[in-house]
Amino acid sequence: MIMVAYRFELGFPARDVNARTRRKPSRVEPRVLIALFLEEARYRGSAHTYDNYALDLEGRFLPYLDRLGVLDVADMTRAHCAGFISNELTR
C-alpha cells in the first residue's frame, strides 16, 4: 500500500506494475524511493519496524539492484524482485 502511494507521488499510475509499459523513464533511483519509504516507516511505525525494513532494503535489496545494474525505478521488473526473493530464500 505504501509503495503504491509513493508510485502515485512520483507520477506513476497506481496500477502500472509492469515497468515495460511506461512511456517515460522515471529518473528516480531505487535508493531515493527506498529512502522515502524508510522515512515514512520511521515516522509512522515503530523503531523495530524501521530497523527491519532498513536492514532488508538498504542492506540487501539495494546492493542486489546495484549488482544487476538497475539505476532507475522504471528499469525494475518483477523478475528482479522475484530473483531477490529467491536469493534470500536460499541464503
C-alpha positions in Angstrom: 0.0 0.0 0.0 2.7 2.5 0.9 4.7 1.7 -2.2 1.6 2.3 -4.3 1.3 5.8 -2.7 5.0 6.6 -3.5 4.4 5.4 -7.1 1.5 7.8 -7.3 3.5 10.7 -5.7 6.2 10.2 -8.3 3.7 10.4 -11.1 3.3 6.7 -11.9 -0.1 5.2 -12.4 -1.0 3.3 -9.3 -1.9 0.2 -11.2 1.1 0.2 -13.5 3.1 -2.8 -12.1 4.8 -3.6 -15.4 7.8 -1.3 -15.9 7.9 -2.1 -19.7 4.6 -0.4 -20.2 5.7 3.0 -19.0 6.4 5.5 -21.8 8.7 7.9 -19.9 11.6 6.9 -17.7 11.1 7.8 -14.1 14.6 9.1 -13.5 14.2 8.0 -9.8 16.9 5.9 -8.3 15.8 2.9 -6.3 17.8 4.4 -3.4 15.7 7.5 -3.4 12.4 5.6 -3.4 13.6 3.3 -0.6 14.8 6.3 1.4 11.3 7.9 1.2 9.7 4.6 2.2 12.0 4.2 5.2 11.4 7.8 6.3 7.7 7.0 6.3 8.3 3.8 8.3 10.4 5.7 10.8 7.7 8.3 11.5 4.6 6.1 11.3 5.9 2.8 12.5 7.9 1.6 15.4 11.7 1.8 15.7 11.7 -2.0 15.3 9.7 -1.8 12.1 12.2 0.7 10.7 15.2 -1.3 11.7 13.8 -4.4 9.9 13.0 -2.6 6.7 16.3 -0.7 6.7 18.2 -4.0 7.1 16.3 -5.7 4.3 16.1 -2.8 1.9 19.3 -0.9 2.3 21.4 -3.8 3.5 20.3 -6.4 1.0 17.9 -5.2 -1.7 19.8 -2.1 -2.8 23.2 -4.0 -3.2 21.3 -6.6 -5.2 19.9 -4.0 -7.6 23.4 -2.4 -7.8 24.9 -5.7 -8.8 22.3 -6.0 -11.6 22.9 -2.5 -12.8 19.4 -1.2 -12.0 19.8 2.5 -11.9 16.2 3.7 -12.3 12.9 2.6 -10.8 11.5 2.3 -14.3 14.1 -0.4 -15.0 12.9 -2.6 -12.2 10.9 -5.7 -13.2 9.0 -8.4 -11.4 11.9 -10.7 -12.4 14.3 -8.5 -10.4 12.1 -8.8 -7.3 11.5 -12.5 -7.8 15.2 -13.1 -8.2 15.9 -11.2 -5.0 13.3 -13.2 -3.0 14.7 -16.4 -4.5 18.2 -15.4 -3.4 17.1 -14.5 0.1 15.3 -17.8 0.5 18.4 -19.8 -0.5 20.7 -17.7 1.8 
